Every structure is written in structure tokens, then in C-alpha cells.
Amino acid sequence: PLLRPPPDGPAWAYGLPAAPPAEGRGEPRGCGRRCRCGCGMERPRTLEELHALSAAKIRKLLAAEGVSDVGCIEKADFVSLASKEWGLKEGGSALDVAVSGGAGGGASGGGGGGRGLRRSASEESVKSVWTDQRSLSRDRSASRSRSASSSRSPGGRKKVPKHVSTETMKVSANDVATLRVGSNGKTYEKVARVSGADIALRDKENMLEIRGNVEQRRRAKKYANLVMRQRLDPSVLMMDGIDDGDMTIIAVPPDVVGYVQGQGGGVLRSIEEEWTTLMFFIDTDLTRNQRIAIFGSIRGRRGSELKVLSAIETKMPGYTATLGSDIFNRDRYTDPTGSWGTDWMTFKDEGEISYALGKQGGTRRKLERSSGSVVQYVGMMAICSGTKKERIRAREYMKWLFQQLEGPVYVNGWTDREDCTVVDIPNDCIGYITGNRRAALGSMEEEWGSLMFFMSEHDERGKGRGGSERLVIFGPDKARRGTELKIMSSIETKSPGFFTRGLREKISGRRGFDTDRLVMRDEEVSYALGKEGATRKKLELASGSILQYVGHVAFIAGDLPERRRCREFVQWLLQQRRGTVTIADIKDRDDVTEVNIPANCKGWVAGNRGSELRRMEQLSGTYMFMAVDARGEERLLIFGVNRGRKHGDGGRLHAERLVKDMIREKQADDKQRGGSGGGVAPSSSSGGGGGAAPS
């Protein structure tokens, strides 16, 4: 609930309600048919409206009508049961019922009369008071439809930009040296990351090759020119036309320039790496404030700026207060949603900021990643920048974080939230899932970028169904699903059959984010898991999906191309146990690179029992194995959703470079010895799983 702003300023409480969905979007209002228990909830009218509901809401509707949901684990299971029970079909309703009684109140209805947050003198701290920018327009792009949010999931494959082409840029020998400066001599790769283009530097020809769409190529040329020219004349950064909506300037007092810059510029370089930005000092007069120009996306620039401000505030407390409102109005409403802004609040004491920061900043990072906003602590102030929806979530998450210090936390209306997943944890598994001093939960939060805590009302602690407690997971779709499946896998290890008893194989045809299930034999699971889960992680990274084994069932989560790709990878992996894999045609695939290896180099490239292939897979994040084509000829296939860059790390192009380097190394060695050697790779060299290699 919203705490009305006092006359002297826009003070807001946690729990700011999200903007209602636009007309015709969001969760369906239903067909007018109320559930039998009289709770005010409405049945969906079509299968499309049923898909838009959360799993928790469907479960609640089914329970209200006395329908058993035994055997339902995922949303797809609840959708299947509900559609059969209510006779729903595509594009129409099973019952033609007129809408009556207007919009129902329901559990998620807004308006007064709720249990509003009360602010007392003792609570005027991080637990209650935030300040945000006033007169924010409603986020027209916000939708509470799960199906809509799934289609924008970070796990989805990026669309190939239109008009992708390649152009070259002539540079001098000195410019080539400048672009080679930096960590590992690859400043041009930093330019490529910020611009989004693929850049290759041809040293012998003094040529810069740029591949991407029109905007990516334009920004790449601009940033490359800035890198080459600013070393001789930093004032070039202040020329007209340099700032076209991708530059932020921040002043650094001369006394703290060295601290902000770090030894050899290491601090600025680490900020650039974290936020994918380019940062340059503009001024040469060391007696005055030194301005830093930051180039990149709106989120990257804001993250870099706040990181610099935090460093300045550490050395010069109170500096941020001298900047006025400009620091809070930066880039206001300039993002595609038109709702970008900044909220801020002040911690009451050092204890609060220490708790909100966490060990080595871990708590701040999980708040930032799970909410999607930029969260930074500048002195005693917490600053949160992002879209309206992201800022609301960050404030709510911090409120619940501090409420855990006072007792059990319960999230009102969690069944209606699109950023929430709840898992029932058996009482005898709680310690195993939590770990010593919350170490296990913390590692999963760090891995997936989610926020988790046990949720219960004051009178129901430990009284969950069947002796269980509810663990609530917040974050984006992919982060929540990855965390949930990892927890399910751990519980299944501790209590076999808890999730998988009676579970069947399922292949979803939905294009958006969903989950498939593959039932496997125990020996197949062992082989597909690999040593310390290395094979599972390899397939997961190369396919772009989430792959997790819960008992003997493989759960594959992602959009349709990701799930399909991961299923193929698992099937090819298991085929390697039985013999040679045949993949006749790859011309219609955009996730594979083919490399022909000379016969005398196959054993060398594969290594002992495929060790070299697995090494290159780990370095490049790909999946590699030898396969036979339609003509019966063997070649090496490199699979991966990430194409990579010609001279960058990670992706198929990186793996291809590693393979060709090994081929050249072998051929040079054979030439020096005057023999051929090498032999044909053994059957175990096809780059298979992590179980015992086939004989």
C-alpha cells in the first residue's frame, strides 16, 4: 500500500503498487463466472487467458472448486488439468456466460481499506522511507501477463539485428598500437563490447573490420576514433556532436582522482568491465576538478557513474550533497519505456548499511540483479535507478530484507506477482537447502541473480503442508526457474521421489519460456552429468537454456529454440556412448561451426580420451564432438548459441581458433620431425560426457 506523500516532500513507503495493466492487456478479467467458494476470483474464459494466469492462481481456483492437483508440479501441468476440467479451448470459451457484476474485488484488488504500512518515529529509516521522482506517468509498457513477460525473458534468444553487414576503417600504425593497448592488449575488444559490433584488427593492413547493423557500426567507429584521438587531445571529447544520447559526464575532485582511477587505471577499467562502458578523463589541468566522460547504454552509464560517486564519497563524505538534484534527475524518462528514474533514501546508521551491503557487497548485488535496477550505496544513501517497475521491486525487496531481522516475513498477494516463485521445502530438508549460516542459499542467489527467503505468517511457522515451509524466490523468469530447479534437485537428492514420483516426460510446443522434461535411466544421468556437473554445465551454456537433473528426470527450461537445441545436445551426447554420431546436414542451423581436421591431426586435437576437446569446450563455452555427414566423412562440429568474435574469448569462433591453432601446432611438429604421426582419434575422443568413456 502507498503512504501518501506529506506536504513537504514525496515520501513513499515500500510496497508501492504496480501500475494497473492497460486495457486489453495483463491478467484476464475472466468470463464472469465466479468460483464456487465465493472468494471473488473469476475463471478464465479461453485457453489464452488461462495461460496468462500464474500457476499459483490456477492452483487456487482448482482448490476452490474441489479439484485435486496431485501430480501437478509446473505451470503447464496446472494448465492442462484446468483446461480439461473447465473445457477451455483456443480462441473461445466452453460456456458463453455474460459478464456480470462489474470488476470483482478479488484478493489483488486495489483501493483503501488494506493493511497499510504505518510509519512511526522508530521506523523512519531504511525500513520505510524512500524518496522518488514525482509525477511519474504510468508505465504503459507494464503488463502483469506472465505470457507477455516470458516472451521478454532474458533467457530468450536475441533477435538477429537487421541489415547486418561489414565495413572497414583505415587506421595508422600508431592507431593500431593504441587499439592494442589495455588488458591483454585488446582495447578494441572493449570498443566492440560497448558498441555491440564485431571488430577485428588487421595489423598488417592497418585496417579495422567492423561487422554489425547500422547503429552498431556507427557507434563502433565513433568509440574507436575517441580511443585513438583522446590520448593526444582529450578535449576532443567535448566537441559538438560527440554526445548523441550515449554520454554522461561526472566531475571528480582533484584530491581523489588517484583513488578513483586506481593504480594504472585499474579501478576505472574494472568499472568498465562490470558495466560495459568506456570511460575517459577529459581535463588536463590537475589543479581543478577532473571530468570523466562515460559512454555506453543508459543502464551501464548510470551504474558506472554511481560506482564513481560511491568511491568519491568514501574519501570525501558529503560530496554528493553538493551536486544538487542533477544527480537524481539524470536521464529521466529517456529509456524506451519512458519511466526511467531514480529513487533514494538514507540509512539510519552504520548497522543498517552494513546489513544492506552484505559480505563483500553480496547482498547489494543480489538486490540489484533480482530487481533489474541499478542499486548503489553512496555514503549513507541508497540510490536506485531503473524503470518504474524495477525501482518498485528494489524497494520492496529491501523492505523484506530488513523485515527478516524482526521476525517471519509474509508477502501479501504473492500469488498475483509475476516476479515470484514459491517452493515447498520439507522440514527435514530445510537445513540441507539453507546450509551453514545460509551459505547454500547464498551461493544459489549469487549464481542465478535471485533473492530468496522463507515466507510464513506469524502463526504458521513450521505448519506448512505435510511438514514443510515455503521458500519464496524473486527475480526474472530465468533466474527464478534456474534457482527453483537447483533446489528441487537438492531436495530430490535428500528425499528421492519427492518431486519425480509418477512424473512423466513432457515436450512443450510453446514458443515462450517454458519447461520440458526428459525421463532418463540412472546410468544416462551419470554420464550426462559429468564430473562435478561439468557436462551438464557445458550443455546448458552452449544451448542457452537451463538444464538441471532432478533425480532421473532432466528439466530443460527456456524458449522454444533453446529447449529444442538442448534436447538435441542431450540426445547426441547419449548417442556417443553407443558409437558414432551422424548429423547429415547442418546448413539450416545458425548455432554450429564445422571444422575439417586432417586425418593425422585428429588424435592430437581430441587428446587422451577427449581431454583436449573438453579443455577447449570449457574455454569457449561450446559443445564439440566428431560427427559423420551424409557422405560418411567425419568432421568436427562446434555447437553454441554464442557465435563469439574473431579475436575475442568465448563462443564458436574462439573454439574454432583454438582448434586451428592445435592443427598448425601438430603440422609444424610433424614437419620438423619429418613424419606424419598422430593417427586417427579413438572412439572416446568425440568429446562426450563426463561419465566413464566408452571403450
Residue pairs with C-beta under 8 A, 6 or more apart in sequence:
1 13
1 15
1 17
1 114
1 115
1 116
1 117
2 12
2 13
2 15
2 16
2 17
2 116
3 11
3 12
3 13
3 116
3 117
3 119
3 128
5 11
5 12
5 134
9 131
10 131
10 132
10 133
10 134
11 129
11 130
11 131
12 129
12 130
12 131
12 132
12 343
12 395
13 116
13 117
13 119
13 128
13 129
13 130
14 117
14 127
14 128
14 130
14 395
14 396
14 398
14 399
15 117
15 395
15 396
15 399
16 392
16 395
16 396
17 110
18 139
18 142
18 144
18 389
18 392
19 138
19 139
19 142
19 388
19 389
20 26
20 110
20 138
21 27
21 142
21 143
21 144
21 145
22 140
22 142
22 143
25 143
25 145
25 148
26 52
26 143
26 144
26 145
27 52
27 53
27 57
27 144
27 145
27 416
28 44
28 45
28 46
28 49
28 52
28 53
29 42
29 99
29 103
30 41
30 42
30 43
30 44
30 45
30 49
30 104
31 42
31 43
31 44
31 45
31 93
31 95
31 97
31 99
32 42
32 97
32 98
32 99
32 100
32 101
33 42
33 43
33 95
33 97
34 40
34 41
34 42
34 43
34 104
35 41
35 42
35 43
35 61
35 64
35 65
36 64
36 65
36 66
37 64
37 65
39 64
39 106
39 107
40 104
40 105
40 106
40 107
40 109
41 57
41 60
41 61
41 64
41 104
41 106
41 107
42 104
42 106
43 61
43 86
44 50
44 52
44 53
44 82
44 86
44 88
45 88
45 93
46 88
46 89
46 90
46 91
46 92
46 93
47 83
47 88
47 89
47 90
47 91
48 90
48 91
48 147
50 58
50 79
50 82
50 83
50 86
50 88
51 79
51 146
51 147
52 145
52 146
52 147
52 148
53 61
53 146
54 75
54 146
54 415
54 416
54 417
54 418
55 74
55 75
55 78
56 414
56 415
56 422
57 415
57 416
58 75
58 78
58 79
58 82
59 69
59 72
59 78
60 415
61 82
62 69
62 78
62 81
62 82
62 85
63 69
65 85
67 81
67 82
67 85
69 77
69 78
69 81
71 77
71 502
71 503
72 78
72 81
73 499
73 503
74 515
75 146
76 506
76 508
76 510
76 514
76 515
82 88
83 89
86 94
87 94
87 95
88 94
107 413
107 415
107 416
108 413
108 416
115 412
117 128
119 128
119 129
124 348
125 346
125 347
125 348
125 349
125 352
126 345
126 347
126 348
126 352
126 356
126 382
126 398
126 402
127 399
127 402
127 403
128 399
129 345
130 343
130 344
130 345
130 395
131 343
131 344
131 345
132 341
132 342
132 343
132 344
132 391
133 328
133 329
133 332
133 341
133 342
133 343
136 339
136 341
136 388
137 333
137 338
137 339
139 337
139 338
139 339
139 387
139 388
139 389
140 337
140 338
141 336
141 337
141 338
141 339
142 388
142 389
143 149
144 416
144 418
145 418
146 418
147 512
149 418
149 477
150 477
150 512
150 513
150 514
151 511
151 512
151 513
153 476
153 477
153 478
153 512
153 513
153 559
154 476
154 477
154 478
154 479
155 477
155 478
155 513
155 544
155 545
155 546
155 557
155 558
155 559
155 562
156 512
156 513
156 558
156 559
156 562
157 544
157 559
157 561
157 562
157 641
160 590
161 212
161 213
161 216
162 213
163 213
163 214
164 211
164 212
164 213
165 211
165 217
166 209
166 210
166 211
167 209
167 210
167 217
168 207
168 208
168 209
168 210
169 207
169 208
169 209
169 210
169 221
169 224
170 206
170 207
170 208
171 179
171 206
171 207
171 208
171 224
171 228
172 206
173 206
175 206
175 228
176 201
176 203
176 206
178 187
178 227
178 228
178 231
179 187
179 188
179 191
179 201
179 208
179 224
179 227
179 228
180 186
180 187
180 188
180 201
181 187
182 190
182 269
183 269
186 647
186 648
187 227
188 199
188 201
188 208
188 224
188 227
189 199
189 645
189 647
189 648
190 272
190 278
191 199
191 220
191 223
191 224
191 227
191 278
192 198
192 199
192 220
192 645
192 648
193 276
194 219
194 223
194 276
194 277
194 278
194 295
194 296
194 300
195 212
195 216
195 217
195 219
195 220
195 222
195 223
196 212
196 216
196 219
197 210
197 211
197 212
197 216
197 217
197 219
197 220
198 210
198 211
198 212
198 645
198 646
199 208
199 209
199 210
199 211
199 220
199 224
199 645
200 208
200 209
200 211
200 645
200 646
200 647
201 207
201 208
201 209
201 647
202 208
202 209
208 224
210 217
210 220
210 221
211 217
212 220
219 246
222 242
223 278
223 295
226 236
226 237
226 242
226 278
226 280
226 295
227 278
229 236
230 236
230 237
230 280
234 280
234 281
234 282
234 283
234 284
235 282
236 242
237 280
237 282
237 293
238 282
245 334
246 295
246 296
246 297
246 301
247 293
247 294
247 295
247 301
248 293
248 294
248 301
248 302
248 304
248 305
248 330
248 331
249 282
249 291
249 292
249 293
249 294
250 291
250 292
250 294
250 305
250 308
250 309
251 289
251 290
251 291
251 292
252 260
252 289
252 290
252 291
252 292
252 308
252 312
253 289
253 312
253 316
253 319
254 286
254 287
254 288
254 289
254 290
255 315
255 316
256 311
256 312
256 315
256 316
257 281
257 286
257 290
259 267
259 311
259 314
259 315
260 267
260 268
260 292
260 308
260 311
260 312
261 267
261 268
261 281
262 268
262 269
262 270
267 311
268 279
268 292
271 277
271 279
271 304
271 307
271 308
272 278
272 279
272 304
274 303
274 304
274 307
275 296
275 299
275 300
275 301
275 303
275 304
275 307
276 296
276 297
276 300
277 294
277 295
277 296
277 297
277 300
277 301
277 303
277 304
278 294
278 295
278 296
279 292
279 293
279 294
279 295
279 304
280 292
280 293
281 290
281 291
281 292
281 293
282 290
282 291
282 292
282 293
283 289
283 290
283 291
292 308
294 301
294 304
294 305
295 301
296 304
298 331
298 334
298 335
298 340
299 374
299 386
301 331
302 330
302 331
302 374
302 385
303 374
303 376
305 330
306 374
306 376
306 378
306 383
306 385
307 376
309 319
309 320
309 327
309 376
309 378
310 376
310 377
310 378
310 379
312 319
312 320
313 319
313 320
313 378
313 379
314 379
317 379
318 379
320 327
320 378
320 379
320 381
327 342
328 342
328 344
328 383
329 342
330 342
330 385
331 340
332 340
332 341
332 342
333 339
333 340
333 341
334 340
335 387
337 387
337 388
339 387
339 388
339 389
340 385
340 386
340 387
341 385
341 386
341 388
341 391
342 383
342 384
342 385
342 391
343 383
343 384
343 385
343 391
343 394
343 395
344 381
344 382
344 383
344 384
345 381
345 382
346 380
346 381
346 382
347 353
347 356
347 377
347 380
347 381
347 382
352 402
353 377
353 380
353 382
355 363
355 401
355 402
355 405
356 363
356 364
356 367
356 377
356 382
356 398
356 401
356 402
357 363
357 364
357 377
358 364
358 365
358 366
362 442
362 445
362 446
363 401
364 375
364 376
364 377
365 446
366 445
366 446
366 449
366 450
366 451
367 375
367 394
367 397
367 398
367 401
367 451
368 374
368 375
368 394
369 449
369 450
369 475
369 479
370 393
370 397
370 445
370 449
370 450
370 451
370 474
370 475
370 476
370 479
371 384
371 386
371 390
371 391
371 393
371 394
371 397
372 386
372 387
372 390
372 393
372 476
373 384
373 385
373 386
373 387
373 390
373 391
373 393
373 394
374 383
374 384
374 385
374 386
375 382
375 383
375 384
375 394
376 382
376 383
377 383
382 398
384 391
384 394
384 395
385 391
386 394
393 419
393 474
397 451
397 474
400 409
400 411
400 453
401 451
401 453
403 409
404 453
407 458
408 454
408 455
408 456
408 457
408 458
408 461
409 453
409 454
409 455
409 456
410 455
410 456
410 457
410 458
411 417
411 420
411 455
411 472
414 420
414 422
414 455
414 472
419 474
419 475
419 476
419 480
420 472
420 473
420 474
420 480
421 472
421 473
421 480
421 481
421 483
421 484
422 455
422 470
422 471
422 472
422 473
423 470
423 471
423 473
423 484
423 487
423 488
424 464
424 465
424 466
424 468
424 469
424 470
424 471
425 433
425 454
425 468
425 469
425 470
425 471
425 487
425 491
426 466
426 467
426 468
426 491
426 495
426 498
427 462
427 464
427 467
427 468
427 469
428 467
428 494
428 495
429 490
429 491
429 494
429 495
430 454
430 469
432 440
432 490
432 491
432 494
433 440
433 441
433 471
433 487
433 490
433 491
434 440
434 441
435 441
435 442
435 443
440 490
441 452
444 450
444 452
444 483
444 486
444 487
445 451
445 452
445 483
447 482
447 486
448 475
448 478
448 479
448 480
448 482
448 483
448 486
449 475
449 476
449 479
450 473
450 474
450 475
450 479
450 480
450 482
450 483
451 473
451 474
451 475
452 471
452 472
452 473
452 474
452 483
453 471
453 472
454 469
454 470
454 471
454 472
455 470
455 471
455 472
456 462
456 464
456 469
456 470
461 469
462 469
464 470
471 487
473 480
473 483
473 484
474 480
475 483
477 513
478 513
478 546
478 557
478 558
481 513
481 515
481 546
481 557
482 546
482 548
482 557
485 546
485 548
485 550
485 555
485 557
486 548
488 499
488 548
488 550
488 555
489 548
489 549
489 550
489 551
491 498
491 499
492 498
492 499
492 500
492 550
492 551
496 551
497 551
499 550
499 551
500 550
500 551
500 552
500 553
503 517
503 519
503 553
504 517
504 519
505 517
505 518
505 519
506 515
506 516
506 517
507 516
507 567
508 514
508 515
508 516
508 560
508 563
509 560
510 560
511 559
511 560
512 559
512 560
513 557
513 558
513 559
514 557
514 558
514 559
514 560
514 563
515 555
515 556
515 557
515 563
516 555
516 556
516 557
516 563
516 567
517 553
517 554
517 555
517 556
518 553
518 554
518 556
518 567
518 570
519 552
519 553
519 554
520 528
520 549
520 552
520 553
520 554
521 552
522 552
523 691
524 574
525 549
525 552
525 554
526 691
527 535
527 573
527 574
527 577
527 688
527 689
527 690
527 691
527 692
528 535
528 536
528 539
528 549
528 554
528 570
528 573
528 574
528 689
528 691
529 535
529 536
529 549
529 689
529 690
529 691
530 536
530 537
530 538
530 689
530 690
530 691
531 690
534 614
534 618
534 690
535 573
535 688
535 689
535 690
535 691
536 547
536 548
536 549
538 617
538 618
538 623
539 547
539 566
539 569
539 570
539 573
539 623
540 546
540 547
540 566
541 621
541 640
542 569
542 617
542 621
542 622
542 623
542 639
542 640
542 641
543 558
543 562
543 565
543 566
543 569
543 623
543 641
544 558
544 562
544 565
544 641
544 642
545 556
545 557
545 558
545 562
545 563
545 565
545 566
546 555
546 556
546 557
546 558
547 554
547 555
547 556
547 566
547 570
548 554
548 555
548 557
549 555
554 570
556 563
556 566
556 567
556 570
557 563
558 566
562 641
565 591
565 639
565 641
569 623
569 639
572 581
572 583
572 625
572 627
573 688
573 689
575 581
576 625
576 686
576 687
576 688
576 689
576 694
577 688
577 689
577 691
577 694
578 694
579 683
580 626
580 627
580 628
580 634
580 683
580 686
581 625
581 626
581 627
581 628
581 686
582 627
582 628
582 629
583 627
583 628
583 629
583 637
584 629
584 630
585 629
585 630
586 592
586 594
586 637
591 639
591 640
591 641
592 637
592 638
592 639
592 652
593 637
593 638
593 652
593 653
593 655
593 656
594 635
594 636
594 637
594 638
595 635
595 636
595 637
595 638
595 656
595 659
595 660
596 635
596 636
597 605
597 635
597 636
597 659
597 663
598 663
598 667
599 678
599 680
600 666
600 670
600 676
600 677
600 678
600 679
601 662
601 663
601 666
601 667
601 678
602 626
602 634
602 678
602 679
602 680
602 681
602 685
603 678
603 679
603 680
603 681
603 682
603 685
604 612
604 662
604 663
604 665
604 666
604 678
605 612
605 613
605 636
605 659
605 662
605 663
605 666
605 681
606 612
606 613
606 626
606 681
606 682
606 685
606 686
606 687
607 613
607 614
607 615
607 685
609 682
609 684
609 685
609 693
610 684
610 685
610 686
610 687
610 688
610 693
612 662
613 624
613 625
613 685
613 686
613 687
614 687
616 622
616 624
616 655
616 658
616 659
617 623
617 624
617 655
617 687
619 649
619 654
619 655
619 658
620 638
620 640
620 644
620 649
620 650
620 651
620 652
620 654
620 655
620 658
621 640
621 642
621 650
621 651
622 638
622 639
622 640
622 642
622 651
622 652
622 654
622 655
623 638
623 639
623 640
623 687
624 636
624 637
624 638
624 639
624 655
624 687
625 636
625 637
625 686
625 687
625 688
626 634
626 635
626 636
626 637
626 681
626 685
626 686
626 687
627 634
627 635
627 637
627 686
628 634
629 635
636 659
638 652
638 655
638 656
638 659
639 652
640 651
640 652
640 655
642 650
642 651
642 652
643 651
643 652
643 653
644 650
644 651
644 652
644 653
644 654
644 655
645 651
645 653
645 654
646 653
646 657
648 654
666 678
670 676
670 677
670 678
683 694
684 693
684 694
684 695
688 694
